[in-house]
Amino acid sequence: QVQLVESGGGLVQAGGSLRLSCAASGRTFRNYAMGWFRQAPGKEREFVAAISWSGGNTDYADSVKGRFTISRDNAKNTVYLQMNSLKPEDTAVYYCAVAARAYMPAQAMGSAYGYWGRGTQVTVSS
């Protein structure tokens, strides 16, 4: 059974940093693109960042470019999201996801993902 478990969320002041982790199990994920999405209260889920199966291609939402960095460690079946210069508008539940098909480039569309974690809360205070 495929499982994705996010961790690293919490409460941080504006301007601070957090690093989210997503540990995958139940399958070898080295051949699959992975992504991060977020959902704020009262808003739809939105794309944050994605990384290709090889790690050589990344994509970011305009709102996080230059502040967030996605990376992956295939040996650990883990994807990371380093978040710097956090803003109150970054407050949301953050979800990681694994692409439904192998050998894909970074994917911004939620429909490209077949498995989702349960999320981790990130709260940025002003």
Solvent accessible surface area in square Angstrom, and as a share of the most:
residue,aa,sasa,rsa
1,Q,192,0.85
2,V,31,0.18
3,Q,103,0.46
4,L,12,0.06
5,V,89,0.51
6,E,17,0.08
7,S,59,0.38
8,G,38,0.37
9,G,30,0.29
10,G,31,0.29
11,L,134,0.66
12,V,25,0.14
13,Q,136,0.60
14,A,50,0.39
15,G,55,0.53
16,G,22,0.22
17,S,58,0.37
18,L,34,0.17
19,R,131,0.48
20,L,0,0.00
21,S,25,0.16
22,C,0,0.00
23,A,52,0.40
24,A,9,0.07
25,S,54,0.35
26,G,55,0.53
27,R,71,0.26
28,T,74,0.43
29,F,1,0.01
30,R,115,0.42
31,N,46,0.24
32,Y,38,0.14
33,A,0,0.00
34,M,2,0.01
35,G,0,0.00
36,W,0,0.00
37,F,5,0.02
38,R,16,0.06
39,Q,73,0.33
40,A,23,0.18
41,P,117,0.74
42,G,93,0.89
43,K,139,0.59
44,E,151,0.68
45,R,111,0.41
46,E,78,0.35
47,F,33,0.14
48,V,0,0.00
49,A,0,0.00
50,A,0,0.00
51,I,6,0.03
52,S,5,0.03
53,W,91,0.32
54,S,70,0.45
55,G,28,0.27
56,G,74,0.71
57,N,64,0.33
58,T,57,0.33
59,D,53,0.27
60,Y,41,0.16
61,A,19,0.15
62,D,121,0.63
63,S,63,0.41
64,V,0,0.00
65,K,112,0.47
66,G,86,0.83
67,R,31,0.11
68,F,6,0.03
69,T,74,0.43
70,I,6,0.03
71,S,49,0.32
72,R,35,0.13
73,D,44,0.23
74,N,43,0.22
75,A,95,0.74
76,K,134,0.57
77,N,35,0.18
78,T,15,0.09
79,V,0,0.00
80,Y,30,0.12
81,L,0,0.00
82,Q,58,0.26
83,M,0,0.00
84,N,61,0.31
85,S,60,0.39
86,L,3,0.01
87,K,83,0.35
88,P,55,0.35
89,E,118,0.53
90,D,0,0.00
91,T,35,0.20
92,A,1,0.01
93,V,42,0.24
94,Y,0,0.00
95,Y,49,0.19
96,C,0,0.00
97,A,0,0.00
98,V,0,0.00
99,A,1,0.00
100,A,57,0.44
101,R,168,0.61
102,A,36,0.28
103,Y,129,0.49
104,M,40,0.18
105,P,72,0.45
106,A,16,0.13
107,Q,30,0.13
108,A,42,0.32
109,M,133,0.59
110,G,17,0.16
111,S,101,0.65
112,A,26,0.20
113,Y,13,0.05
114,G,40,0.38
115,Y,81,0.31
116,W,81,0.28
117,G,9,0.09
118,R,231,0.84
119,G,22,0.21
120,T,18,0.11
121,Q,85,0.38
122,V,0,0.00
123,T,47,0.28
124,V,7,0.04
125,S,42,0.27
126,S,131,0.84
